[in-house]
Amino acid sequence: MKLNQQLNLKDVLLSALKNKLSASDYCALILYEHWESICGKEISKKTKPKTLYKNVLTVSVENPVLIFELGFIKAEFIRKINDFFSSGDKKTGLDKSITVKDIRFISG
């Protein structure tokens, strides 16, 4: 195999999982993979996307105080996530029509 034809193991695994997971589970996995670039380094250390079901993203948050604070910037998060989905990254193979309508923050 030539150097430029070598595949990244992460890309191979994501491709395989895309065919095995439901669309919402795959989207949650892709969000997890790109979470820092979507919400920033500081917030990504304290939060993790868990599930996407019926256009509602569930995000696990380090502590209840942060849940309260994140409620004030929820609309900004939704916009950033939807911008990420609408970019239609070729590597992720995400459908551009995916939208998040709400975020549910949970302690965890």
PDB file as gemmi writes it, atoms N, CA and C in Angstrom:
CRYST1    1.000    1.000    1.000  90.00  90.00  90.00 P 1                      
ATOM      1  N   MET A   1       0.843  -1.175   0.000  1.00  0.00           N  
ATOM      2  CA  MET A   1       0.000   0.000   0.000  1.00  0.00           C  
ATOM      3  C   MET A   1       0.890   1.240   0.000  1.00  0.00           C  
ATOM      4  N   LYS A   2       0.602   2.172  -0.873  1.00  0.00           N  
ATOM      5  CA  LYS A   2       1.381   3.397  -0.947  1.00  0.00           C  
ATOM      6  C   LYS A   2       1.062   4.272   0.256  1.00  0.00           C  
ATOM      7  N   LEU A   3       2.004   5.148   0.557  1.00  0.00           N  
ATOM      8  CA  LEU A   3       1.856   6.012   1.720  1.00  0.00           C  
ATOM      9  C   LEU A   3       0.568   6.833   1.661  1.00  0.00           C  
ATOM     10  N   ASN A   4       0.253   7.389   0.500  1.00  0.00           N  
ATOM     11  CA  ASN A   4      -0.941   8.228   0.403  1.00  0.00           C  
ATOM     12  C   ASN A   4      -2.233   7.411   0.402  1.00  0.00           C  
ATOM     13  N   GLN A   5      -2.137   6.092   0.338  1.00  0.00           N  
ATOM     14  CA  GLN A   5      -3.321   5.237   0.366  1.00  0.00           C  
ATOM     15  C   GLN A   5      -3.573   4.636   1.750  1.00  0.00           C  
ATOM     16  N   GLN A   6      -2.657   4.886   2.674  1.00  0.00           N  
ATOM     17  CA  GLN A   6      -2.839   4.339   4.011  1.00  0.00           C  
ATOM     18  C   GLN A   6      -4.036   4.995   4.677  1.00  0.00           C  
ATOM     19  N   LEU A   7      -4.773   4.178   5.386  1.00  0.00           N  
ATOM     20  CA  LEU A   7      -5.968   4.668   6.054  1.00  0.00           C  
ATOM     21  C   LEU A   7      -5.708   4.850   7.539  1.00  0.00           C  
ATOM     22  N   ASN A   8      -6.283   5.863   8.073  1.00  0.00           N  
ATOM     23  CA  ASN A   8      -6.228   6.115   9.495  1.00  0.00           C  
ATOM     24  C   ASN A   8      -7.176   5.123  10.174  1.00  0.00           C  
ATOM     25  N   LEU A   9      -6.727   4.468  11.231  1.00  0.00           N  
ATOM     26  CA  LEU A   9      -7.549   3.478  11.926  1.00  0.00           C  
ATOM     27  C   LEU A   9      -8.857   4.094  12.419  1.00  0.00           C  
ATOM     28  N   LYS A  10      -8.792   5.323  12.890  1.00  0.00           N  
ATOM     29  CA  LYS A  10      -9.999   6.003  13.357  1.00  0.00           C  
ATOM     30  C   LYS A  10     -11.014   6.132  12.225  1.00  0.00           C  
ATOM     31  N   ASP A  11     -10.555   6.498  11.030  1.00  0.00           N  
ATOM     32  CA  ASP A  11     -11.454   6.640   9.884  1.00  0.00           C  
ATOM     33  C   ASP A  11     -12.073   5.303   9.488  1.00  0.00           C  
ATOM     34  N   VAL A  12     -11.284   4.242   9.566  1.00  0.00           N  
ATOM     35  CA  VAL A  12     -11.787   2.906   9.237  1.00  0.00           C  
ATOM     36  C   VAL A  12     -12.865   2.491  10.243  1.00  0.00           C  
ATOM     37  N   LEU A  13     -12.597   2.719  11.525  1.00  0.00           N  
ATOM     38  CA  LEU A  13     -13.569   2.352  12.557  1.00  0.00           C  
ATOM     39  C   LEU A  13     -14.856   3.170  12.441  1.00  0.00           C  
ATOM     40  N   LEU A  14     -14.721   4.465  12.187  1.00  0.00           N  
ATOM     41  CA  LEU A  14     -15.915   5.300  12.028  1.00  0.00           C  
ATOM     42  C   LEU A  14     -16.743   4.850  10.835  1.00  0.00           C  
ATOM     43  N   SER A  15     -16.069   4.486   9.771  1.00  0.00           N  
ATOM     44  CA  SER A  15     -16.771   4.012   8.581  1.00  0.00           C  
ATOM     45  C   SER A  15     -17.520   2.711   8.876  1.00  0.00           C  
ATOM     46  N   ALA A  16     -16.870   1.805   9.599  1.00  0.00           N  
ATOM     47  CA  ALA A  16     -17.511   0.536   9.949  1.00  0.00           C  
ATOM     48  C   ALA A  16     -18.694   0.761  10.895  1.00  0.00           C  
ATOM     49  N   LEU A  17     -18.520   1.661  11.847  1.00  0.00           N  
ATOM     50  CA  LEU A  17     -19.591   1.930  12.807  1.00  0.00           C  
ATOM     51  C   LEU A  17     -20.779   2.626  12.161  1.00  0.00           C  
ATOM     52  N   LYS A  18     -20.523   3.406  11.122  1.00  0.00           N  
ATOM     53  CA  LYS A  18     -21.614   4.108  10.450  1.00  0.00           C  
ATOM     54  C   LYS A  18     -22.648   3.116   9.929  1.00  0.00           C  
ATOM     55  N   ASN A  19     -22.183   1.970   9.474  1.00  0.00           N  
ATOM     56  CA  ASN A  19     -23.082   0.954   8.931  1.00  0.00           C  
ATOM     57  C   ASN A  19     -23.748   0.112  10.018  1.00  0.00           C  
ATOM     58  N   LYS A  20     -23.202   0.125  11.224  1.00  0.00           N  
ATOM     59  CA  LYS A  20     -23.721  -0.714  12.306  1.00  0.00           C  
ATOM     60  C   LYS A  20     -24.615   0.039  13.284  1.00  0.00           C  
ATOM     61  N   LEU A  21     -24.371   1.332  13.450  1.00  0.00           N  
ATOM     62  CA  LEU A  21     -25.120   2.122  14.424  1.00  0.00           C  
ATOM     63  C   LEU A  21     -26.341   2.772  13.789  1.00  0.00           C  
ATOM     64  N   SER A  22     -27.300   3.103  14.621  1.00  0.00           N  
ATOM     65  CA  SER A  22     -28.427   3.898  14.124  1.00  0.00           C  
ATOM     66  C   SER A  22     -27.898   5.281  13.759  1.00  0.00           C  
ATOM     67  N   ALA A  23     -28.641   6.007  12.959  1.00  0.00           N  
ATOM     68  CA  ALA A  23     -28.207   7.340  12.518  1.00  0.00           C  
ATOM     69  C   ALA A  23     -27.982   8.259  13.712  1.00  0.00           C  
ATOM     70  N   SER A  24     -28.867   8.208  14.698  1.00  0.00           N  
ATOM     71  CA  SER A  24     -28.718   9.102  15.851  1.00  0.00           C  
ATOM     72  C   SER A  24     -27.511   8.722  16.708  1.00  0.00           C  
ATOM     73  N   ASP A  25     -27.252   7.419  16.864  1.00  0.00           N  
ATOM     74  CA  ASP A  25     -26.075   6.989  17.622  1.00  0.00           C  
ATOM     75  C   ASP A  25     -24.791   7.383  16.902  1.00  0.00           C  
ATOM     76  N   TYR A  26     -24.788   7.268  15.581  1.00  0.00           N  
ATOM     77  CA  TYR A  26     -23.612   7.657  14.808  1.00  0.00           C  
ATOM     78  C   TYR A  26     -23.379   9.166  14.927  1.00  0.00           C  
ATOM     79  N   CYS A  27     -24.440   9.947  14.881  1.00  0.00           N  
ATOM     80  CA  CYS A  27     -24.310  11.405  15.031  1.00  0.00           C  
ATOM     81  C   CYS A  27     -23.742  11.753  16.404  1.00  0.00           C  
ATOM     82  N   ALA A  28     -24.209  11.068  17.444  1.00  0.00           N  
ATOM     83  CA  ALA A  28     -23.693  11.309  18.793  1.00  0.00           C  
ATOM     84  C   ALA A  28     -22.210  10.957  18.866  1.00  0.00           C  
ATOM     85  N   LEU A  29     -21.816   9.883  18.206  1.00  0.00           N  
ATOM     86  CA  LEU A  29     -20.407   9.491  18.171  1.00  0.00           C  
ATOM     87  C   LEU A  29     -19.560  10.550  17.471  1.00  0.00           C  
ATOM     88  N   ILE A  30     -20.046  11.067  16.359  1.00  0.00           N  
ATOM     89  CA  ILE A  30     -19.324  12.106  15.626  1.00  0.00           C  
ATOM     90  C   ILE A  30     -19.247  13.380  16.461  1.00  0.00           C  
ATOM     91  N   LEU A  31     -20.326  13.730  17.139  1.00  0.00           N  
ATOM     92  CA  LEU A  31     -20.290  14.896  18.025  1.00  0.00           C  
ATOM     93  C   LEU A  31     -19.246  14.709  19.117  1.00  0.00           C  
ATOM     94  N   TYR A  32     -19.198  13.513  19.696  1.00  0.00           N  
ATOM     95  CA  TYR A  32     -18.213  13.222  20.735  1.00  0.00           C  
ATOM     96  C   TYR A  32     -16.800  13.426  20.193  1.00  0.00           C  
ATOM     97  N   GLU A  33     -16.570  12.964  18.990  1.00  0.00           N  
ATOM     98  CA  GLU A  33     -15.254  13.061  18.358  1.00  0.00           C  
ATOM     99  C   GLU A  33     -14.843  14.515  18.101  1.00  0.00           C  
ATOM    100  N   HIS A  34     -15.802  15.373  17.787  1.00  0.00           N  
ATOM    101  CA  HIS A  34     -15.514  16.764  17.420  1.00  0.00           C  
ATOM    102  C   HIS A  34     -15.950  17.757  18.499  1.00  0.00           C  
ATOM    103  N   TRP A  35     -16.265  17.280  19.683  1.00  0.00           N  
ATOM    104  CA  TRP A  35     -16.854  18.109  20.724  1.00  0.00           C  
ATOM    105  C   TRP A  35     -16.003  19.332  21.077  1.00  0.00           C  
ATOM    106  N   GLU A  36     -14.706  19.150  21.211  1.00  0.00           N  
ATOM    107  CA  GLU A  36     -13.837  20.275  21.583  1.00  0.00           C  
ATOM    108  C   GLU A  36     -13.876  21.388  20.541  1.00  0.00           C  
ATOM    109  N   SER A  37     -13.878  21.026  19.269  1.00  0.00           N  
ATOM    110  CA  SER A  37     -13.911  22.055  18.225  1.00  0.00           C  
ATOM    111  C   SER A  37     -15.275  22.742  18.149  1.00  0.00           C  
ATOM    112  N   ILE A  38     -16.313  22.075  18.625  1.00  0.00           N  
ATOM    113  CA  ILE A  38     -17.656  22.656  18.593  1.00  0.00           C  
ATOM    114  C   ILE A  38     -17.879  23.606  19.773  1.00  0.00           C  
ATOM    115  N   CYS A  39     -17.535  23.164  20.975  1.00  0.00           N  
ATOM    116  CA  CYS A  39     -17.889  23.965  22.157  1.00  0.00           C  
ATOM    117  C   CYS A  39     -16.705  24.592  22.880  1.00  0.00           C  
ATOM    118  N   GLY A  40     -15.493  24.329  22.435  1.00  0.00           N  
ATOM    119  CA  GLY A  40     -14.327  24.934  23.070  1.00  0.00           C  
ATOM    120  C   GLY A  40     -13.667  24.009  24.079  1.00  0.00           C  
ATOM    121  N   LYS A  41     -12.404  24.271  24.325  1.00  0.00           N  
ATOM    122  CA  LYS A  41     -11.586  23.392  25.159  1.00  0.00           C  
ATOM    123  C   LYS A  41     -12.075  23.310  26.605  1.00  0.00           C  
ATOM    124  N   GLU A  42     -12.357  24.460  27.213  1.00  0.00           N  
ATOM    125  CA  GLU A  42     -12.749  24.473  28.626  1.00  0.00           C  
ATOM    126  C   GLU A  42     -14.068  23.742  28.866  1.00  0.00           C  
ATOM    127  N   ILE A  43     -15.050  24.029  28.056  1.00  0.00           N  
ATOM    128  CA  ILE A  43     -16.362  23.392  28.240  1.00  0.00           C  
ATOM    129  C   ILE A  43     -16.299  21.912  27.877  1.00  0.00           C  
ATOM    130  N   SER A  44     -15.503  21.572  26.864  1.00  0.00           N  
ATOM    131  CA  SER A  44     -15.421  20.161  26.456  1.00  0.00           C  
ATOM    132  C   SER A  44     -14.790  19.288  27.535  1.00  0.00           C  
ATOM    133  N   LYS A  45     -13.975  19.883  28.402  1.00  0.00           N  
ATOM    134  CA  LYS A  45     -13.383  19.120  29.506  1.00  0.00           C  
ATOM    135  C   LYS A  45     -14.430  18.736  30.549  1.00  0.00           C  
ATOM    136  N   LYS A  46     -15.500  19.527  30.624  1.00  0.00           N  
ATOM    137  CA  LYS A  46     -16.502  19.340  31.678  1.00  0.00           C  
ATOM    138  C   LYS A  46     -17.824  18.776  31.179  1.00  0.00           C  
ATOM    139  N   THR A  47     -17.935  18.593  29.866  1.00  0.00           N  
ATOM    140  CA  THR A  47     -19.179  18.090  29.275  1.00  0.00           C  
ATOM    141  C   THR A  47     -18.867  17.055  28.200  1.00  0.00           C  
ATOM    142  N   LYS A  48     -19.816  16.170  27.953  1.00  0.00           N  
ATOM    143  CA  LYS A  48     -19.686  15.180  26.879  1.00  0.00           C  
ATOM    144  C   LYS A  48     -21.063  14.896  26.291  1.00  0.00           C  
ATOM    145  N   PRO A  49     -21.177  14.885  24.961  1.00  0.00           N  
ATOM    146  CA  PRO A  49     -22.453  14.505  24.350  1.00  0.00           C  
ATOM    147  C   PRO A  49     -22.700  13.016  24.561  1.00  0.00           C  
ATOM    148  N   LYS A  50     -23.928  12.659  24.885  1.00  0.00           N  
ATOM    149  CA  LYS A  50     -24.255  11.258  25.159  1.00  0.00           C  
ATOM    150  C   LYS A  50     -25.156  10.652  24.092  1.00  0.00           C  
ATOM    151  N   THR A  51     -26.316  11.240  23.887  1.00  0.00           N  
ATOM    152  CA  THR A  51     -27.263  10.679  22.919  1.00  0.00           C  
ATOM    153  C   THR A  51     -27.940  11.796  22.134  1.00  0.00           C  
ATOM    154  N   LEU A  52     -28.393  11.431  20.962  1.00  0.00           N  
ATOM    155  CA  LEU A  52     -29.206  12.327  20.143  1.00  0.00           C  
ATOM    156  C   LEU A  52     -30.454  11.542  19.772  1.00  0.00           C  
ATOM    157  N   TYR A  53     -31.595  11.974  20.299  1.00  0.00           N  
ATOM    158  CA  TYR A  53     -32.842  11.258  20.073  1.00  0.00           C  
ATOM    159  C   TYR A  53     -33.944  12.268  19.803  1.00  0.00           C  
ATOM    160  N   LYS A  54     -34.616  12.107  18.672  1.00  0.00           N  
ATOM    161  CA  LYS A  54     -35.697  13.003  18.255  1.00  0.00           C  
ATOM    162  C   LYS A  54     -35.264  14.463  18.319  1.00  0.00           C  
ATOM    163  N   ASN A  55     -34.098  14.736  17.778  1.00  0.00           N  
ATOM    164  CA  ASN A  55     -33.540  16.084  17.670  1.00  0.00           C  
ATOM    165  C   ASN A  55     -33.215  16.735  19.017  1.00  0.00           C  
ATOM    166  N   VAL A  56     -33.144  15.932  20.071  1.00  0.00           N  
ATOM    167  CA  VAL A  56     -32.750  16.441  21.384  1.00  0.00           C  
ATOM    168  C   VAL A  56     -31.423  15.781  21.756  1.00  0.00           C  
ATOM    169  N   LEU A  57     -30.412  16.615  21.973  1.00  0.00           N  
ATOM    170  CA  LEU A  57     -29.091  16.128  22.355  1.00  0.00           C  
ATOM    171  C   LEU A  57     -28.999  16.104  23.871  1.00  0.00           C  
ATOM    172  N   THR A  58     -28.607  14.963  24.421  1.00  0.00           N  
ATOM    173  CA  THR A  58     -28.371  14.854  25.854  1.00  0.00           C  
ATOM    174  C   THR A  58     -26.877  14.997  26.089  1.00  0.00           C  
ATOM    175  N   VAL A  59     -26.528  15.919  26.982  1.00  0.00           N  
ATOM    176  CA  VAL A  59     -25.127  16.204  27.282  1.00  0.00           C  
ATOM    177  C   VAL A  59     -24.889  15.957  28.764  1.00  0.00           C  
ATOM    178  N   SER A  60     -23.887  15.140  29.057  1.00  0.00           N  
ATOM    179  CA  SER A  60     -23.494  14.866  30.430  1.00  0.00           C  
ATOM    180  C   SER A  60     -22.596  16.008  30.911  1.00  0.00           C  
ATOM    181  N   VAL A  61     -22.895  16.528  32.099  1.00  0.00           N  
ATOM    182  CA  VAL A  61     -22.181  17.678  32.646  1.00  0.00           C  
ATOM    183  C   VAL A  61     -21.575  17.295  33.991  1.00  0.00           C  
ATOM    184  N   GLU A  62     -20.378  17.812  34.236  1.00  0.00           N  
ATOM    185  CA  GLU A  62     -19.595  17.480  35.420  1.00  0.00           C  
ATOM    186  C   GLU A  62     -20.312  17.768  36.742  1.00  0.00           C  
ATOM    187  N   ASN A  63     -21.007  18.906  36.840  1.00  0.00           N  
ATOM    188  CA  ASN A  63     -21.663  19.242  38.105  1.00  0.00           C  
ATOM    189  C   ASN A  63     -22.935  20.061  37.876  1.00  0.00           C  
ATOM    190  N   PRO A  64     -23.849  20.038  38.849  1.00  0.00           N  
ATOM    191  CA  PRO A  64     -25.135  20.724  38.698  1.00  0.00           C  
ATOM    192  C   PRO A  64     -25.021  22.241  38.512  1.00  0.00           C  
ATOM    193  N   VAL A  65     -24.028  22.863  39.111  1.00  0.00           N  
ATOM    194  CA  VAL A  65     -23.859  24.309  38.950  1.00  0.00           C  
ATOM    195  C   VAL A  65     -23.588  24.641  37.492  1.00  0.00           C  
ATOM    196  N   LEU A  66     -22.781  23.835  36.852  1.00  0.00           N  
ATOM    197  CA  LEU A  66     -22.468  24.053  35.440  1.00  0.00           C  
ATOM    198  C   LEU A  66     -23.711  23.844  34.570  1.00  0.00           C  
ATOM    199  N   ILE A  67     -24.572  22.922  34.956  1.00  0.00           N  
ATOM    200  CA  ILE A  67     -25.826  22.720  34.216  1.00  0.00           C  
ATOM    201  C   ILE A  67     -26.620  24.022  34.193  1.00  0.00           C  
ATOM    202  N   PHE A  68     -26.708  24.668  35.339  1.00  0.00           N  
ATOM    203  CA  PHE A  68     -27.425  25.939  35.437  1.00  0.00           C  
ATOM    204  C   PHE A  68     -26.777  26.991  34.530  1.00  0.00           C  
ATOM    205  N   GLU A  69     -25.456  27.099  34.571  1.00  0.00           N  
ATOM    206  CA  GLU A  69     -24.738  28.090  33.763  1.00  0.00           C  
ATOM    207  C   GLU A  69     -24.891  27.818  32.267  1.00  0.00           C  
ATOM    208  N   LEU A  70     -24.824  26.560  31.874  1.00  0.00           N  
ATOM    209  CA  LEU A  70     -24.937  26.214  30.453  1.00  0.00           C  
ATOM    210  C   LEU A  70     -26.326  26.515  29.901  1.00  0.00           C  
ATOM    211  N   GLY A  71     -27.311  26.521  30.767  1.00  0.00           N  
ATOM    212  CA  GLY A  71     -28.663  26.861  30.335  1.00  0.00           C  
ATOM    213  C   GLY A  71     -28.744  28.240  29.696  1.00  0.00           C  
ATOM    214  N   PHE A  72     -27.880  29.148  30.132  1.00  0.00           N  
ATOM    215  CA  PHE A  72     -27.881  30.506  29.595  1.00  0.00           C  
ATOM    216  C   PHE A  72     -27.300  30.595  28.188  1.00  0.00           C  
ATOM    217  N   ILE A  73     -26.471  29.628  27.823  1.00  0.00           N  
ATOM    218  CA  ILE A  73     -25.850  29.664  26.484  1.00  0.00           C  
ATOM    219  C   ILE A  73     -26.285  28.479  25.622  1.00  0.00           C  
ATOM    220  N   LYS A  74     -27.390  27.869  25.991  1.00  0.00           N  
ATOM    221  CA  LYS A  74     -27.894  26.710  25.251  1.00  0.00           C  
ATOM    222  C   LYS A  74     -28.146  27.037  23.782  1.00  0.00           C  
ATOM    223  N   ALA A  75     -28.730  28.185  23.502  1.00  0.00           N  
ATOM    224  CA  ALA A  75     -29.034  28.567  22.113  1.00  0.00           C  
ATOM    225  C   ALA A  75     -27.756  28.665  21.280  1.00  0.00           C  
ATOM    226  N   GLU A  76     -26.694  29.170  21.886  1.00  0.00           N  
ATOM    227  CA  GLU A  76     -25.406  29.260  21.176  1.00  0.00           C  
ATOM    228  C   GLU A  76     -24.863  27.864  20.860  1.00  0.00           C  
ATOM    229  N   PHE A  77     -24.981  26.948  21.824  1.00  0.00           N  
ATOM    230  CA  PHE A  77     -24.558  25.564  21.586  1.00  0.00           C  
ATOM    231  C   PHE A  77     -25.336  24.935  20.440  1.00  0.00           C  
ATOM    232  N   ILE A  78     -26.638  25.116  20.460  1.00  0.00           N  
ATOM    233  CA  ILE A  78     -27.482  24.544  19.407  1.00  0.00           C  
ATOM    234  C   ILE A  78     -27.056  25.082  18.049  1.00  0.00           C  
ATOM    235  N   ARG A  79     -26.796  26.383  17.975  1.00  0.00           N  
ATOM    236  CA  ARG A  79     -26.363  26.992  16.714  1.00  0.00           C  
ATOM    237  C   ARG A  79     -25.032  26.397  16.252  1.00  0.00           C  
ATOM    238  N   LYS A  80     -24.068  26.263  17.165  1.00  0.00           N  
ATOM    239  CA  LYS A  80     -22.757  25.718  16.798  1.00  0.00           C  
ATOM    240  C   LYS A  80     -22.865  24.263  16.334  1.00  0.00           C  
ATOM    241  N   ILE A  81     -23.678  23.483  17.014  1.00  0.00           N  
ATOM    242  CA  ILE A  81     -23.854  22.075  16.640  1.00  0.00           C  
ATOM    243  C   ILE A  81     -24.521  21.973  15.274  1.00  0.00           C  
ATOM    244  N   ASN A  82     -25.553  22.757  15.051  1.00  0.00           N  
ATOM    245  CA  ASN A  82     -26.233  22.726  13.758  1.00  0.00           C  
ATOM    246  C   ASN A  82     -25.335  23.243  12.640  1.00  0.00           C  
ATOM    247  N   ASP A  83     -24.481  24.216  12.935  1.00  0.00           N  
ATOM    248  CA  ASP A  83     -23.495  24.673  11.946  1.00  0.00           C  
ATOM    249  C   ASP A  83     -22.537  23.538  11.592  1.00  0.00           C  
ATOM    250  N   PHE A  84     -22.134  22.768  12.607  1.00  0.00           N  
ATOM    251  CA  PHE A  84     -21.245  21.625  12.372  1.00  0.00           C  
ATOM    252  C   PHE A  84     -21.925  20.602  11.471  1.00  0.00           C  
ATOM    253  N   PHE A  85     -23.177  20.267  11.778  1.00  0.00           N  
ATOM    254  CA  PHE A  85     -23.901  19.296  10.958  1.00  0.00           C  
ATOM    255  C   PHE A  85     -24.121  19.803   9.541  1.00  0.00           C  
ATOM    256  N   SER A  86     -24.438  21.071   9.400  1.00  0.00           N  
ATOM    257  CA  SER A  86     -24.730  21.608   8.066  1.00  0.00           C  
ATOM    258  C   SER A  86     -23.484  21.740   7.201  1.00  0.00           C  
ATOM    259  N   SER A  87     -22.307  21.704   7.830  1.00  0.00           N  
ATOM    260  CA  SER A  87     -21.071  21.773   7.041  1.00  0.00           C  
ATOM    261  C   SER A  87     -20.889  20.514   6.194  1.00  0.00           C  
ATOM    262  N   GLY A  88     -21.519  19.402   6.596  1.00  0.00           N  
ATOM    263  CA  GLY A  88     -21.465  18.169   5.813  1.00  0.00           C  
ATOM    264  C   GLY A  88     -20.061  17.667   5.570  1.00  0.00           C  
ATOM    265  N   ASP A  89     -19.278  17.551   6.627  1.00  0.00           N  
ATOM    266  CA  ASP A  89     -17.896  17.094   6.543  1.00  0.00           C  
ATOM    267  C   ASP A  89     -17.819  15.763   5.796  1.00  0.00           C  
ATOM    268  N   LYS A  90     -16.974  15.693   4.775  1.00  0.00           N  
ATOM    269  CA  LYS A  90     -16.851  14.471   3.963  1.00  0.00           C  
ATOM    270  C   LYS A  90     -16.353  13.290   4.785  1.00  0.00           C  
ATOM    271  N   LYS A  91     -15.461  13.528   5.740  1.00  0.00           N  
ATOM    272  CA  LYS A  91     -14.925  12.433   6.551  1.00  0.00           C  
ATOM    273  C   LYS A  91     -16.003  11.787   7.411  1.00  0.00           C  
ATOM    274  N   THR A  92     -16.904  12.601   7.935  1.00  0.00           N  
ATOM    275  CA  THR A  92     -17.923  12.056   8.828  1.00  0.00           C  
ATOM    276  C   THR A  92     -19.084  11.455   8.067  1.00  0.00           C  
ATOM    277  N   GLY A  93     -19.347  11.943   6.865  1.00  0.00           N  
ATOM    278  CA  GLY A  93     -20.451  11.428   6.069  1.00  0.00           C  
ATOM    279  C   GLY A  93     -21.808  11.731   6.666  1.00  0.00           C  
ATOM    280  N   LEU A  94     -21.899  12.818   7.414  1.00  0.00           N  
ATOM    281  CA  LEU A  94     -23.161  13.169   8.056  1.00  0.00           C  
ATOM    282  C   LEU A  94     -24.139  13.768   7.063  1.00  0.00           C  
ATOM    283  N   ASP A  95     -25.388  13.480   7.299  1.00  0.00           N  
ATOM    284  CA  ASP A  95     -26.470  14.053   6.506  1.00  0.00           C  
ATOM    285  C   ASP A  95     -26.622  15.522   6.903  1.00  0.00           C  
ATOM    286  N   LYS A  96     -26.621  16.415   5.923  1.00  0.00           N  
ATOM    287  CA  LYS A  96     -26.705  17.848   6.214  1.00  0.00           C  
ATOM    288  C   LYS A  96     -28.048  18.256   6.805  1.00  0.00           C  
ATOM    289  N   SER A  97     -29.044  17.398   6.709  1.00  0.00           N  
ATOM    290  CA  SER A  97     -30.378  17.756   7.205  1.00  0.00           C  
ATOM    291  C   SER A  97     -30.545  17.524   8.709  1.00  0.00           C  
ATOM    292  N   ILE A  98     -29.535  17.001   9.370  1.00  0.00           N  
ATOM    293  CA  ILE A  98     -29.617  16.740  10.805  1.00  0.00           C  
ATOM    294  C   ILE A  98     -29.648  18.071  11.555  1.00  0.00           C  
ATOM    295  N   THR A  99     -30.594  18.194  12.469  1.00  0.00           N  
ATOM    296  CA  THR A  99     -30.658  19.400  13.292  1.00  0.00           C  
ATOM    297  C   THR A  99     -30.919  19.031  14.743  1.00  0.00           C  
ATOM    298  N   VAL A 100     -30.349  19.822  15.621  1.00  0.00           N  
ATOM    299  CA  VAL A 100     -30.611  19.696  17.047  1.00  0.00           C  
ATOM    300  C   VAL A 100     -31.568  20.823  17.410  1.00  0.00           C  
ATOM    301  N   LYS A 101     -32.691  20.467  18.014  1.00  0.00           N  
ATOM    302  CA  LYS A 101     -33.691  21.474  18.378  1.00  0.00           C  
ATOM    303  C   LYS A 101     -33.611  21.851  19.850  1.00  0.00           C  
ATOM    304  N   ASP A 102     -33.045  20.945  20.654  1.00  0.00           N  
ATOM    305  CA  ASP A 102     -32.929  21.231  22.083  1.00  0.00           C  
ATOM    306  C   ASP A 102     -31.752  20.445  22.650  1.00  0.00           C  
ATOM    307  N   ILE A 103     -31.263  20.909  23.794  1.00  0.00           N  
ATOM    308  CA  ILE A 103     -30.206  20.200  24.514  1.00  0.00           C  
ATOM    309  C   ILE A 103     -30.705  19.959  25.930  1.00  0.00           C  
ATOM    310  N   ARG A 104     -30.513  18.743  26.383  1.00  0.00           N  
ATOM    311  CA  ARG A 104     -30.876  18.379  27.755  1.00  0.00           C  
ATOM    312  C   ARG A 104     -29.578  18.115  28.499  1.00  0.00           C  
ATOM    313  N   PHE A 105     -29.283  18.914  29.509  1.00  0.00           N  
ATOM    314  CA  PHE A 105     -28.073  18.747  30.305  1.00  0.00           C  
ATOM    315  C   PHE A 105     -28.392  17.858  31.502  1.00  0.00           C  
ATOM    316  N   ILE A 106     -27.553  16.837  31.713  1.00  0.00           N  
ATOM    317  CA  ILE A 106     -27.742  15.933  32.848  1.00  0.00           C  
ATOM    318  C   ILE A 106     -26.451  15.860  33.653  1.00  0.00           C  
ATOM    319  N   SER A 107     -26.579  15.610  34.925  1.00  0.00           N  
ATOM    320  CA  SER A 107     -25.411  15.468  35.782  1.00  0.00           C  
ATOM    321  C   SER A 107     -24.816  14.086  35.575  1.00  0.00           C  
ATOM    322  N   GLY A 108     -23.517  14.051  35.466  1.00  0.00           N  
ATOM    323  CA  GLY A 108     -22.919  12.740  35.249  1.00  0.00           C  
ATOM    324  C   GLY A 108     -21.494  12.871  35.097  1.00  0.00           C  
TER     325      GLY A 108                                                      
END                                                                             
